[in-house]
Amino acid sequence: MRKSASIAGSVLATALLLGACGSNDTSTDKDTTGTTAEPGTVTDDSADTNTNANSSDSTSTNGSMDSDSDQDYMKEKMDKLTYDEFELEVDYGKDKEYEIEIEQDNGKVEATVEDELSNTDLKGRAAFDEIYPNLEKLDITETTSKEQAIQQTLDAFGLKDDYMKFGIEITMPDGQKIEFEDKK
């Protein structure tokens, strides 16, 4: 009995000794930004981490800016379209709107989806990936009738035609704007 008690005591003493020692690093602590702080100093960089979180520019769903590769990808895809910018707003009443936008501003592609029909809000690459395949289905030009443009758009985006208000604005590569509006 004494032998097992002394072994248990030795194990316990060793564990306590190792736990008490912890790290023997006596240098200054590092905060998350890589700058050094004096030991015991608390740093708060939370104000810096989300400076772009509320930006509708090219902010993705997690609040981080789109990477250069995302921008390159979106620019390459946009070059294949016959539109430089595309904005769609469809109002179904009672806080039920579908709004999307893709635009190129100073060489930067920005995209947003605000879909109250399915409670979806997307920005950046996620929004672009949601919108782009539907834009490829469209063939709206300056000679397209209002009715054709509306029907093409509703079909491409899988929207119902029982809207209260419909608005579309397209900017062509030459700067020409094409707009259609309808109210029911």
Backbone as a chain_set.jsonl record, in Angstrom:
{"seq": "MRKSASIAGSVLATALLLGACGSNDTSTDKDTTGTTAEPGTVTDDSADTNTNANSSDSTSTNGSMDSDSDQDYMKEKMDKLTYDEFELEVDYGKDKEYEIEIEQDNGKVEATVEDELSNTDLKGRAAFDEIYPNLEKLDITETTSKEQAIQQTLDAFGLKDDYMKFGIEITMPDGQKIEFEDKK", "coords": {"N": [[0.81, -1.182, 0.0], [1.966, 1.185, 0.758], [3.872, 1.509, -1.21], [2.399, 1.975, -3.585], [1.177, 4.349, -2.831], [3.35, 6.032, -2.59], [4.238, 6.085, -5.242], [2.032, 7.24, -6.496], [2.111, 9.695, -5.216], [4.552, 10.662, -6.174], [4.009, 10.877, -8.928], [1.976, 12.781, -8.842], [3.345, 14.963, -7.717], [5.24, 15.433, -9.709], [3.559, 16.14, -11.838], [2.405, 18.482, -10.819], [4.671, 20.062, -10.568], [5.528, 20.304, -13.266], [3.277, 21.559, -14.336], [3.283, 23.975, -12.947], [5.596, 25.132, -13.831], [5.2, 25.684, -16.574], [5.507, 27.681, -19.466], [8.746, 28.811, -20.074], [9.341, 31.13, -21.338], [10.394, 34.306, -21.278], [10.255, 36.529, -22.793], [8.773, 39.416, -24.447], [5.207, 39.462, -24.83], [3.343, 38.561, -27.744], [0.965, 40.199, -29.759], [-1.967, 39.604, -31.813], [-1.467, 40.906, -34.189], [1.162, 40.818, -34.695], [2.836, 42.705, -33.655], [4.813, 43.681, -30.854], [4.013, 43.539, -27.389], [4.223, 44.818, -24.102], [4.79, 42.607, -21.33], [1.81, 41.535, -19.785], [0.278, 43.528, -20.881], [-2.728, 44.367, -22.437], [-3.972, 44.057, -25.637], [-6.163, 45.447, -28.08], [-7.341, 44.806, -31.047], [-9.688, 44.698, -32.382], [-11.108, 46.712, -33.609], [-9.709, 47.164, -35.901], [-9.97, 44.838, -37.378], [-12.358, 44.563, -38.765], [-12.733, 46.636, -40.603], [-13.651, 46.749, -43.175], [-16.003, 45.394, -43.14], [-18.575, 46.403, -43.39], [-18.684, 47.384, -45.871], [-20.007, 47.625, -49.086], [-18.676, 47.179, -51.31], [-16.574, 45.041, -52.521], [-17.04, 43.06, -50.709], [-17.062, 39.934, -49.27], [-19.244, 37.251, -48.135], [-18.282, 36.697, -45.588], [-17.184, 39.024, -44.71], [-14.622, 39.676, -45.47], [-12.316, 41.157, -47.76], [-12.52, 40.662, -51.294], [-10.219, 38.461, -52.764], [-7.289, 38.97, -54.824], [-7.262, 36.997, -56.769], [-9.966, 36.324, -56.899], [-10.995, 38.725, -57.921], [-9.678, 38.79, -60.397], [-10.812, 36.525, -61.574], [-13.558, 37.285, -61.668], [-13.417, 39.572, -63.319], [-12.477, 38.438, -65.706], [-14.667, 36.79, -66.368], [-16.676, 38.739, -66.647], [-15.793, 40.062, -68.9], [-16.634, 38.387, -70.884], [-19.282, 38.831, -71.138], [-21.963, 40.8, -72.605], [-22.46, 43.037, -71.212], [-21.47, 45.72, -69.081], [-22.346, 46.57, -66.66], [-25.0, 45.604, -64.489], [-28.153, 45.904, -63.141], [-30.848, 44.955, -61.162], [-34.091, 45.244, -59.911], [-36.789, 43.937, -58.304], [-39.923, 44.236, -57.044], [-42.112, 42.722, -54.883], [-43.95, 43.531, -53.068], [-44.934, 44.088, -49.593], [-42.393, 44.018, -48.142], [-40.922, 42.255, -49.737], [-38.548, 41.921, -51.783], [-36.38, 41.587, -54.607], [-33.162, 42.113, -55.309], [-30.38, 42.692, -57.298], [-26.976, 43.298, -58.25], [-24.302, 43.934, -60.414], [-21.294, 45.453, -61.006], [-18.619, 47.217, -62.604], [-16.094, 49.061, -61.345], [-13.623, 51.34, -61.569], [-11.883, 49.302, -62.493], [-12.481, 47.27, -60.773], [-14.539, 44.62, -59.833], [-17.742, 44.508, -58.531], [-20.276, 42.947, -56.666], [-23.612, 42.299, -55.594], [-26.235, 40.632, -53.857], [-29.449, 40.896, -52.759], [-31.84, 39.247, -51.579], [-34.91, 39.079, -50.575], [-36.889, 37.271, -50.869], [-35.909, 34.728, -50.479], [-34.46, 35.172, -48.237], [-31.669, 35.875, -48.546], [-28.519, 37.307, -48.52], [-25.84, 38.345, -50.242], [-22.441, 39.125, -51.038], [-19.675, 40.265, -53.02], [-17.584, 37.686, -54.327], [-19.26, 35.466, -53.841], [-21.81, 36.521, -54.362], [-21.43, 37.242, -57.024], [-21.05, 34.705, -58.214], [-23.594, 33.727, -57.897], [-25.16, 35.396, -59.507], [-23.968, 35.589, -62.115], [-24.285, 33.174, -63.868], [-26.958, 33.444, -64.605], [-27.008, 35.866, -65.934], [-25.679, 35.185, -68.238], [-27.656, 33.954, -69.686], [-29.176, 35.94, -70.707], [-30.143, 38.089, -73.411], [-30.28, 40.933, -73.997], [-30.658, 43.877, -75.73], [-30.344, 47.192, -77.183], [-32.439, 47.133, -78.943], [-34.275, 45.4, -77.937], [-37.56, 44.734, -76.863], [-39.524, 46.164, -74.199], [-41.265, 44.311, -72.951], [-40.135, 41.87, -73.765], [-37.581, 42.052, -72.582], [-38.243, 42.121, -69.856], [-39.521, 39.615, -69.543], [-37.455, 37.836, -70.336], [-35.599, 38.349, -68.296], [-37.021, 37.679, -65.937], [-37.382, 34.935, -66.431], [-34.686, 34.051, -66.638], [-33.7, 34.491, -64.052], [-35.407, 33.022, -62.545], [-37.774, 34.123, -61.471], [-41.057, 35.097, -60.376], [-43.893, 36.382, -62.231], [-45.673, 38.014, -60.92], [-45.085, 40.509, -59.864], [-44.993, 43.774, -58.273], [-43.551, 45.985, -58.943], [-41.035, 46.513, -61.325], [-37.689, 46.856, -62.274], [-34.941, 47.455, -64.358], [-31.564, 48.044, -65.15], [-29.084, 48.402, -67.45], [-25.728, 48.669, -68.363], [-23.899, 49.112, -71.193], [-20.81, 48.057, -72.843], [-19.949, 50.269, -74.369], [-20.822, 52.371, -72.918], [-23.473, 53.051, -73.177], [-26.715, 53.176, -71.78], [-29.343, 50.996, -70.918], [-32.623, 50.915, -69.981], [-35.446, 49.595, -68.281], [-38.68, 49.81, -66.956], [-41.474, 48.799, -65.008], [-44.759, 48.782, -63.709], [-47.32, 47.232, -61.853]], "CA": [[0.0, 0.0, 0.0], [2.86, 2.316, 0.838], [4.564, 1.651, -2.473], [1.503, 2.628, -4.534], [0.951, 5.717, -2.365], [4.522, 6.842, -2.906], [4.245, 6.261, -6.691], [0.992, 8.234, -6.777], [2.616, 10.97, -4.73], [5.599, 11.101, -7.096], [3.353, 11.291, -10.163], [1.268, 14.028, -8.547], [4.35, 16.003, -7.517], [5.81, 15.729, -11.024], [2.54, 16.862, -12.612], [2.291, 19.834, -10.27], [5.9, 20.775, -10.887], [5.491, 20.643, -14.688], [2.202, 22.535, -14.544], [3.676, 25.257, -12.374], [6.67, 25.703, -14.639], [4.612, 26.219, -17.806], [6.467, 28.155, -20.445], [9.784, 29.632, -19.478], [9.587, 32.234, -22.255], [10.267, 35.568, -20.555], [10.248, 37.643, -23.732], [7.502, 40.128, -24.498], [4.109, 38.759, -25.467], [2.991, 39.057, -29.072], [-0.469, 40.235, -30.019], [-2.321, 38.922, -33.061], [-1.031, 41.635, -35.372], [2.572, 40.605, -34.893], [3.604, 43.695, -32.935], [5.068, 43.198, -29.502], [3.43, 44.303, -26.3], [4.875, 44.535, -22.837], [4.079, 41.556, -20.597], [0.675, 42.008, -19.003], [-0.463, 44.53, -21.632], [-3.815, 43.825, -23.238], [-4.168, 44.819, -26.858], [-7.47, 45.225, -28.683], [-7.302, 45.173, -32.454], [-10.974, 44.361, -32.995], [-11.55, 47.818, -34.458], [-9.023, 47.077, -37.178], [-10.224, 43.604, -38.099], [-13.563, 44.602, -39.583], [-12.909, 47.949, -41.2], [-14.359, 46.631, -44.447], [-17.133, 44.489, -42.995], [-19.838, 47.016, -43.805], [-18.519, 47.901, -47.222], [-20.72, 46.83, -50.084], [-17.82, 47.09, -52.489], [-16.353, 43.654, -52.912], [-16.996, 42.32, -49.477], [-17.699, 38.622, -49.383], [-20.204, 36.96, -47.084], [-17.655, 36.668, -44.282], [-16.688, 40.344, -44.369], [-13.27, 39.928, -45.942], [-12.264, 41.679, -49.122], [-12.242, 39.655, -52.308], [-8.806, 38.334, -53.081], [-6.929, 39.338, -56.19], [-7.669, 35.92, -57.678], [-11.407, 36.478, -57.096], [-11.179, 39.862, -58.813], [-9.253, 38.358, -61.732], [-11.841, 35.592, -62.044], [-14.771, 38.029, -61.989], [-13.129, 40.422, -64.482], [-12.41, 37.562, -66.874], [-16.035, 36.393, -66.691], [-17.415, 39.922, -67.098], [-15.354, 40.37, -70.263], [-17.35, 37.506, -71.799], [-20.667, 39.312, -71.244], [-22.177, 41.996, -73.417], [-22.822, 44.104, -70.278], [-20.469, 46.125, -68.099], [-23.045, 46.667, -65.379], [-26.357, 45.079, -64.535], [-28.87, 46.128, -61.887], [-32.228, 44.483, -61.241], [-34.904, 45.383, -58.707], [-38.153, 43.455, -58.49], [-40.651, 44.42, -55.786], [-43.321, 41.913, -54.8], [-44.768, 44.086, -51.999], [-44.772, 43.608, -48.214], [-40.983, 43.728, -47.857], [-40.454, 41.127, -50.547], [-37.844, 42.451, -52.945], [-35.239, 40.866, -55.154], [-32.263, 43.117, -55.864], [-29.026, 42.236, -57.605], [-26.179, 44.284, -58.969], [-22.902, 43.683, -60.755], [-20.725, 46.623, -61.67], [-17.173, 47.357, -62.648], [-15.771, 50.423, -60.955], [-12.166, 51.503, -61.522], [-11.227, 48.019, -62.691], [-12.85, 46.369, -59.685], [-15.887, 44.089, -60.003], [-18.505, 44.458, -57.283], [-21.543, 42.246, -56.856], [-24.445, 42.118, -54.403], [-27.544, 40.005, -53.97], [-30.322, 41.099, -51.612], [-33.007, 38.46, -51.962], [-35.829, 38.932, -49.447], [-37.762, 36.132, -51.149], [-35.293, 33.554, -49.858], [-33.63, 35.669, -47.138], [-30.277, 35.709, -48.917], [-27.72, 38.507, -48.746], [-24.498, 37.949, -50.645], [-21.589, 40.182, -51.575], [-18.403, 39.808, -53.555], [-17.506, 36.503, -55.197], [-20.454, 34.636, -53.639], [-22.899, 37.17, -55.105], [-21.098, 37.13, -58.441], [-21.319, 33.329, -58.633], [-25.051, 33.559, -57.91], [-25.74, 36.213, -60.575], [-23.354, 35.437, -63.432], [-24.893, 32.182, -64.776], [-28.238, 33.964, -65.082], [-26.718, 36.923, -66.917], [-25.292, 34.533, -69.492], [-28.876, 33.551, -70.381], [-29.853, 37.128, -71.238], [-29.732, 38.69, -74.675], [-31.007, 42.197, -74.049], [-29.942, 44.932, -76.45], [-31.132, 48.423, -77.324], [-33.616, 46.868, -79.778], [-35.177, 44.488, -77.229], [-38.749, 45.41, -76.332], [-39.685, 46.152, -72.743], [-41.891, 43.046, -72.567], [-39.145, 40.803, -73.957], [-36.533, 42.225, -71.571], [-38.791, 41.715, -68.568], [-39.742, 38.167, -69.548], [-36.135, 37.185, -70.332], [-34.992, 38.518, -66.977], [-37.763, 36.846, -64.985], [-37.054, 33.539, -66.734], [-33.279, 33.779, -66.34], [-33.467, 34.499, -62.612], [-36.396, 32.175, -61.891], [-38.678, 34.978, -60.702], [-42.465, 35.074, -60.78], [-44.314, 37.608, -62.916], [-46.702, 38.72, -60.145], [-44.414, 41.621, -59.193], [-45.683, 45.068, -58.231], [-42.682, 46.946, -59.607], [-39.878, 45.888, -61.958], [-36.74, 47.816, -62.838], [-33.668, 46.904, -64.804], [-30.664, 49.02, -65.763], [-27.929, 47.722, -68.026], [-24.749, 49.54, -69.001], [-23.167, 48.405, -72.23], [-19.388, 48.418, -72.86], [-19.733, 51.594, -74.959], [-21.363, 53.369, -71.994], [-24.911, 53.214, -73.392], [-27.561, 52.59, -70.736], [-30.648, 50.483, -71.314], [-33.445, 50.837, -68.785], [-36.84, 49.209, -68.403], [-39.43, 49.844, -65.71], [-42.861, 48.39, -65.141], [-45.551, 48.738, -62.468], [-48.609, 46.568, -62.017]], "C": [[0.859, 1.255, 0.0], [3.542, 2.574, -0.49], [3.673, 2.365, -3.499], [1.214, 4.056, -4.123], [2.142, 6.591, -2.711], [4.644, 7.068, -4.411], [3.229, 7.333, -7.081], [1.45, 9.619, -6.346], [3.673, 11.533, -5.65], [5.002, 11.608, -8.399], [2.661, 12.633, -9.961], [2.255, 15.178, -8.403], [4.969, 16.413, -8.844], [4.827, 16.538, -11.865], [2.403, 18.298, -12.127], [3.512, 20.675, -10.631], [5.919, 21.211, -12.347], [4.425, 21.689, -14.982], [2.586, 23.906, -14.044], [4.745, 25.927, -13.214], [6.117, 26.348, -15.901], [5.693, 26.589, -18.784], [7.507, 28.991, -19.74], [10.184, 30.788, -20.383], [9.351, 33.537, -21.508], [10.292, 36.763, -21.481], [8.88, 38.303, -23.727], [6.46, 39.31, -25.23], [3.837, 39.364, -26.828], [1.482, 39.094, -29.2], [-0.711, 39.64, -31.399], [-1.864, 39.656, -34.299], [0.462, 41.486, -35.616], [3.43, 41.668, -34.223], [3.787, 43.196, -31.521], [4.433, 44.13, -28.496], [4.175, 43.934, -25.035], [4.1, 43.445, -22.118], [2.974, 42.165, -19.75], [-0.16, 43.055, -19.72], [-1.531, 43.844, -22.463], [-3.969, 44.701, -24.471], [-5.516, 44.472, -27.442], [-7.423, 45.728, -30.106], [-8.626, 44.9, -33.138], [-11.482, 45.48, -33.888], [-10.918, 47.737, -35.836], [-9.451, 45.872, -37.997], [-11.438, 43.663, -38.996], [-13.779, 45.947, -40.239], [-13.679, 47.887, -42.497], [-15.615, 45.788, -44.334], [-18.443, 45.099, -43.473], [-19.76, 47.583, -45.212], [-19.258, 47.02, -48.206], [-19.894, 46.667, -51.341], [-17.655, 45.646, -52.918], [-16.203, 42.802, -51.667], [-17.723, 41.004, -49.658], [-18.602, 38.382, -48.194], [-19.571, 36.937, -45.712], [-17.021, 37.995, -43.904], [-15.28, 40.62, -44.85], [-13.313, 40.402, -47.394], [-11.988, 40.534, -50.091], [-10.751, 39.637, -52.598], [-8.556, 38.773, -54.517], [-7.365, 38.262, -57.176], [-9.173, 35.959, -57.925], [-11.687, 37.616, -58.065], [-10.793, 39.49, -60.244], [-10.303, 37.447, -62.362], [-13.088, 36.352, -62.501], [-14.567, 38.931, -63.203], [-13.117, 39.591, -65.764], [-13.808, 37.14, -67.313], [-16.835, 37.573, -67.242], [-17.033, 40.298, -68.529], [-16.077, 39.523, -71.297], [-18.798, 37.947, -72.002], [-20.754, 40.517, -72.167], [-22.577, 43.184, -72.55], [-21.628, 44.438, -69.39], [-21.075, 46.199, -66.709], [-24.472, 46.182, -65.553], [-26.986, 45.27, -63.162], [-30.329, 45.751, -62.09], [-32.895, 44.663, -59.892], [-36.314, 44.941, -59.037], [-38.829, 43.487, -57.122], [-41.945, 43.622, -55.848], [-44.247, 42.391, -53.683], [-44.463, 43.451, -50.654], [-43.35, 43.137, -47.923], [-40.477, 42.476, -48.547], [-39.853, 41.672, -51.833], [-36.709, 41.521, -53.343], [-34.369, 41.906, -55.835], [-30.893, 42.491, -56.095], [-28.298, 43.335, -58.35], [-24.775, 43.734, -59.208], [-22.414, 44.935, -61.459], [-19.212, 46.562, -61.637], [-16.869, 48.824, -62.378], [-14.26, 50.524, -60.766], [-11.431, 50.166, -61.597], [-11.543, 46.98, -61.64], [-14.296, 45.92, -59.888], [-16.535, 43.973, -58.626], [-19.844, 43.808, -57.571], [-22.277, 42.131, -55.527], [-25.749, 41.431, -54.777], [-28.276, 40.278, -52.665], [-31.661, 40.481, -51.986], [-33.885, 38.231, -50.74], [-36.803, 37.777, -49.656], [-37.219, 34.867, -50.495], [-34.347, 33.934, -48.721], [-32.144, 35.437, -47.386], [-29.641, 37.066, -49.161], [-26.298, 38.051, -49.05], [-23.742, 39.151, -51.183], [-20.335, 39.538, -52.146], [-18.533, 38.586, -54.449], [-18.74, 35.623, -55.048], [-21.642, 35.211, -54.406], [-22.663, 37.039, -56.605], [-21.446, 35.737, -58.962], [-22.813, 33.015, -58.671], [-25.669, 34.235, -59.135], [-25.256, 35.808, -61.963], [-24.013, 34.388, -64.337], [-26.231, 32.648, -65.353], [-28.039, 35.075, -66.113], [-26.334, 36.339, -68.261], [-26.512, 34.146, -70.322], [-29.558, 34.724, -71.077], [-29.26, 37.581, -72.565], [-30.55, 39.964, -74.868], [-30.114, 43.236, -74.713], [-30.834, 46.167, -76.518], [-32.377, 48.21, -78.176], [-34.616, 45.905, -79.122], [-36.364, 45.271, -76.683], [-38.789, 45.27, -74.813], [-40.24, 44.809, -72.281], [-40.915, 41.881, -72.694], [-38.057, 40.864, -72.884], [-37.009, 41.753, -70.205], [-38.944, 40.204, -68.509], [-38.419, 37.388, -69.527], [-35.514, 37.209, -68.94], [-35.695, 37.658, -65.937], [-37.43, 35.366, -65.181], [-35.631, 33.192, -66.302], [-33.021, 33.665, -64.835], [-34.501, 33.685, -61.834], [-37.367, 32.95, -61.015], [-40.095, 34.897, -61.258], [-42.839, 36.41, -61.413], [-45.414, 38.359, -62.18], [-46.099, 39.874, -59.321], [-45.311, 42.853, -59.179], [-44.884, 46.122, -59.003], [-41.439, 46.203, -60.103], [-38.982, 46.975, -62.521], [-35.43, 47.137, -63.179], [-32.86, 48.016, -65.447], [-29.402, 48.281, -66.194], [-27.014, 48.773, -68.642], [-23.918, 48.692, -69.943], [-21.69, 48.836, -72.21], [-19.092, 49.799, -73.45], [-20.299, 52.72, -74.088], [-22.858, 53.598, -72.14], [-25.677, 52.5, -72.277], [-28.895, 52.166, -71.33], [-31.452, 50.298, -70.037], [-34.873, 50.436, -69.132], [-37.476, 49.245, -67.027], [-40.868, 49.453, -66.001], [-43.501, 48.368, -63.759], [-46.86, 48.038, -62.768], [-49.584, 47.056, -60.98]], "O": [[0.543, 2.248, -0.655], [3.768, 3.725, -0.861], [4.14, 3.26, -4.203], [1.021, 4.909, -4.99], [1.977, 7.753, -3.083], [5.104, 8.129, -4.832], [3.519, 8.217, -7.886], [1.2, 10.604, -7.041], [3.708, 12.74, -5.893], [5.426, 12.638, -8.922], [2.751, 13.518, -10.812], [2.012, 16.266, -8.926], [5.2, 17.598, -9.085], [5.211, 17.504, -12.524], [2.298, 19.223, -12.932], [3.391, 21.856, -10.958], [6.28, 22.348, -12.649], [4.643, 22.597, -15.784], [2.241, 24.908, -14.67], [4.795, 27.154, -13.3], [6.528, 27.452, -16.259], [6.69, 25.879, -18.914], [7.166, 29.808, -18.884], [11.257, 31.366, -20.211], [8.215, 33.84, -21.142], [10.345, 37.902, -21.015], [7.945, 37.818, -23.09], [6.785, 38.553, -26.144], [4.075, 40.553, -27.041], [0.792, 38.154, -28.806], [0.229, 39.22, -32.074], [-1.873, 39.073, -35.382], [0.979, 41.968, -36.624], [4.654, 41.542, -34.224], [3.004, 42.377, -31.04], [4.326, 45.337, -28.713], [4.703, 42.827, -24.927], [2.882, 43.354, -22.269], [3.173, 43.18, -19.083], [-1.216, 43.438, -19.216], [-1.256, 42.842, -23.123], [-4.081, 45.923, -24.372], [-5.974, 43.336, -27.321], [-7.46, 46.935, -30.349], [-8.684, 44.871, -34.368], [-12.22, 45.218, -34.838], [-11.505, 48.18, -36.823], [-9.304, 45.89, -39.219], [-11.536, 42.862, -39.926], [-14.925, 46.359, -40.415], [-14.303, 48.873, -42.89], [-16.24, 45.492, -45.352], [-19.332, 44.373, -43.918], [-20.712, 48.209, -45.677], [-19.142, 45.796, -48.157], [-20.353, 46.086, -52.325], [-18.514, 45.095, -53.606], [-15.338, 41.93, -51.594], [-18.856, 40.963, -50.138], [-18.71, 39.245, -47.323], [-20.281, 37.145, -44.728], [-16.373, 38.082, -42.861], [-14.783, 41.728, -44.648], [-14.234, 40.08, -48.145], [-11.309, 39.565, -49.751], [-10.108, 40.684, -52.667], [-9.483, 38.927, -55.312], [-7.788, 38.571, -58.29], [-9.622, 35.662, -59.032], [-12.537, 37.479, -58.946], [-11.5, 39.835, -61.19], [-10.637, 37.588, -63.539], [-13.613, 36.098, -63.586], [-15.464, 39.042, -64.038], [-13.68, 39.995, -66.781], [-14.103, 37.134, -68.509], [-17.589, 37.416, -68.203], [-17.868, 40.798, -69.282], [-16.131, 39.896, -72.469], [-19.464, 37.491, -72.932], [-19.752, 41.165, -72.469], [-22.987, 44.221, -73.07], [-20.869, 43.553, -68.996], [-20.409, 45.929, -65.709], [-25.073, 46.327, -66.617], [-26.427, 44.853, -62.148], [-30.965, 46.17, -63.057], [-32.344, 44.285, -58.858], [-36.959, 45.491, -59.931], [-38.373, 42.852, -56.172], [-42.768, 43.815, -56.743], [-45.235, 41.722, -53.381], [-43.816, 42.407, -50.581], [-43.135, 41.998, -47.509], [-39.682, 41.725, -47.98], [-40.545, 41.859, -52.833], [-36.163, 40.779, -52.527], [-34.78, 42.515, -56.823], [-30.326, 41.85, -55.211], [-28.91, 44.187, -58.994], [-24.155, 43.15, -58.32], [-23.048, 45.419, -62.397], [-18.611, 45.94, -60.762], [-17.33, 49.71, -63.096], [-13.693, 49.862, -59.897], [-10.477, 49.93, -60.856], [-10.93, 45.913, -61.621], [-15.18, 46.752, -60.092], [-15.959, 43.419, -57.69], [-20.473, 44.084, -58.593], [-21.671, 41.901, -54.48], [-26.288, 41.626, -55.866], [-27.786, 39.935, -51.589], [-32.501, 41.114, -52.626], [-33.645, 37.31, -49.959], [-37.47, 37.352, -48.713], [-37.986, 34.032, -50.014], [-33.53, 33.12, -48.29], [-31.446, 34.873, -46.543], [-30.168, 37.878, -49.922], [-25.639, 37.443, -48.207], [-24.34, 40.083, -51.72], [-19.983, 38.411, -51.797], [-19.477, 38.47, -55.23], [-19.223, 35.081, -56.042], [-22.397, 34.466, -55.031], [-23.591, 36.757, -57.364], [-22.059, 35.6, -60.021], [-23.24, 32.124, -59.405], [-26.603, 33.698, -59.732], [-26.059, 35.696, -62.89], [-24.281, 34.696, -65.498], [-26.587, 32.279, -66.472], [-28.822, 35.2, -67.055], [-26.626, 36.923, -69.305], [-26.41, 34.023, -71.543], [-30.417, 34.526, -71.936], [-28.058, 37.474, -72.808], [-31.387, 40.063, -75.766], [-28.969, 43.444, -74.312], [-31.939, 46.18, -75.975], [-33.29, 49.035, -78.134], [-35.675, 45.629, -79.684], [-36.194, 46.345, -76.107], [-38.169, 44.379, -74.233], [-39.735, 44.23, -71.318], [-40.874, 41.005, -71.83], [-37.66, 39.832, -72.343], [-36.28, 41.073, -69.483], [-38.539, 39.578, -67.529], [-38.279, 36.408, -68.796], [-34.971, 36.209, -68.472], [-35.041, 36.984, -65.141], [-37.221, 34.636, -64.212], [-35.402, 32.158, -65.673], [-32.218, 32.84, -64.4], [-34.475, 33.662, -60.604], [-37.741, 32.487, -59.938], [-40.302, 34.661, -62.449], [-42.197, 37.431, -61.17], [-46.033, 39.255, -62.754], [-46.56, 40.166, -58.218], [-46.255, 42.965, -59.96], [-45.449, 47.02, -59.627], [-40.87, 45.375, -59.392], [-39.457, 47.907, -63.17], [-34.886, 46.354, -62.4], [-33.396, 48.832, -66.196], [-28.746, 47.621, -65.389], [-27.474, 49.662, -69.359], [-23.318, 47.693, -69.549], [-21.357, 49.866, -71.625], [-18.103, 50.432, -73.08], [-20.259, 53.888, -74.476], [-23.456, 54.276, -71.305], [-25.341, 51.383, -71.884], [-29.493, 52.881, -72.134], [-31.015, 49.606, -69.117], [-35.433, 50.874, -70.136], [-36.895, 48.773, -66.05], [-41.408, 49.728, -67.073], [-42.872, 47.987, -62.771], [-47.443, 48.238, -63.833], [-50.732, 46.611, -60.954]]}, "num_chains": 1, "name": "protein.A"}
